[in-house]
């Protein structure tokens, strides 16, 4: 019984190794040429997508006002040069007794 089990296990492992180790020849796939076309700028498409077209200036778009005179949505576009250069001071500069200042990423 042991010999039959050992023989069948050896035959199975050899068959598996031969079947799995077959070398496959990779076929070269010809690359397709991609053509880029200049598309006419359409501001209507930007508006439908909810985007502001880049005009190299500050832009602010506010949505309709709700019952409390607040904008329902806002979209702003700035350049990197509009960012503040001075660093802000930390919001909390002291640690009161009993407080745990834990920084978590939610």
C-alpha positions as CSV (number, residue, x, y, z in Angstrom):
1,X,0.0,0.0,0.0
2,X,2.8,2.4,0.9
3,X,4.6,1.6,-2.4
4,X,1.4,2.3,-4.4
5,X,0.9,5.6,-2.5
6,X,4.5,6.7,-3.0
7,X,4.4,5.8,-6.6
8,X,1.2,7.6,-7.3
9,X,2.4,10.7,-5.4
10,X,5.7,10.7,-7.3
11,X,3.9,10.3,-10.6
12,X,1.5,13.1,-9.7
13,X,4.3,15.5,-8.7
14,X,6.4,14.7,-11.8
15,X,3.3,15.3,-14.0
16,X,2.6,18.6,-12.2
17,X,6.2,19.8,-12.6
18,X,6.3,19.0,-16.2
19,X,3.0,20.6,-17.0
20,X,3.7,23.8,-15.0
21,X,7.2,24.3,-16.1
22,X,6.5,24.5,-19.8
23,X,8.3,27.4,-21.4
24,X,5.9,29.7,-23.2
25,X,7.2,31.7,-26.2
26,X,6.1,35.3,-25.9
27,X,4.8,36.8,-29.1
28,X,5.7,40.3,-30.0
29,X,2.6,42.5,-30.3
30,X,2.9,45.4,-32.7
31,X,2.4,48.7,-31.1
32,X,-0.4,50.8,-32.3
33,X,0.3,54.4,-33.2
34,X,-1.7,56.9,-31.2
35,X,-2.5,60.2,-32.8
36,X,-3.3,63.3,-30.8
37,X,-5.6,65.8,-32.2
38,X,-6.0,69.4,-31.0
39,X,-9.6,69.8,-29.8
40,X,-11.3,73.1,-30.0
41,X,-11.8,74.6,-26.6
42,X,-15.5,74.5,-25.6
43,X,-16.4,76.3,-22.4
44,X,-19.8,74.7,-22.4
45,X,-18.2,71.3,-21.8
46,X,-16.2,72.7,-18.9
47,X,-19.4,74.1,-17.3
48,X,-21.2,70.7,-17.8
49,X,-18.4,68.9,-16.1
50,X,-18.3,71.4,-13.2
51,X,-14.8,72.7,-14.0
52,X,-13.4,76.2,-14.5
53,X,-11.3,76.7,-17.6
54,X,-7.8,77.9,-16.9
55,X,-7.4,81.6,-17.6
56,X,-4.2,82.3,-15.6
57,X,-6.1,84.4,-13.1
58,X,-8.0,83.9,-9.8
59,X,-11.6,82.6,-10.4
60,X,-14.4,82.1,-8.0
61,X,-17.8,80.6,-8.9
62,X,-20.6,80.5,-6.3
63,X,-23.8,78.5,-6.7
64,X,-27.3,79.7,-6.1
65,X,-28.1,81.0,-2.6
66,X,-30.2,78.9,-0.2
67,X,-32.9,80.2,2.2
68,X,-30.3,81.6,4.6
69,X,-28.3,83.4,1.8
70,X,-25.5,80.8,1.7
71,X,-23.9,79.6,-1.5
72,X,-25.0,76.0,-2.3
73,X,-21.6,75.3,-3.9
74,X,-18.4,77.0,-4.6
75,X,-15.5,76.4,-7.0
76,X,-12.2,78.4,-6.8
77,X,-9.1,78.3,-9.0
78,X,-5.8,79.8,-7.9
79,X,-2.2,79.6,-9.1
80,X,0.6,78.3,-6.9
81,X,2.0,81.8,-6.6
82,X,-1.2,82.8,-4.8
83,X,-0.4,80.5,-1.8
84,X,0.8,82.2,1.4
85,X,4.5,82.1,1.9
86,X,4.5,82.5,5.7
87,X,3.9,79.5,7.8
88,X,1.1,79.6,10.3
89,X,1.8,79.1,14.0
90,X,0.4,75.8,15.5
91,X,-3.2,76.0,16.6
92,X,-2.5,74.7,20.1
93,X,0.9,75.6,21.6
94,X,0.3,74.2,25.1
95,X,-0.9,70.9,26.7
96,X,-3.4,71.4,29.5
97,X,-3.5,68.8,32.2
98,X,-5.7,65.8,31.2
99,X,-5.8,66.6,27.5
100,X,-4.5,64.1,25.0
101,X,-3.2,65.6,21.8
102,X,-3.6,62.7,19.5
103,X,-3.0,63.1,15.8
104,X,-5.0,60.6,13.8
105,X,-5.7,60.2,10.2
106,X,-9.4,59.5,9.6
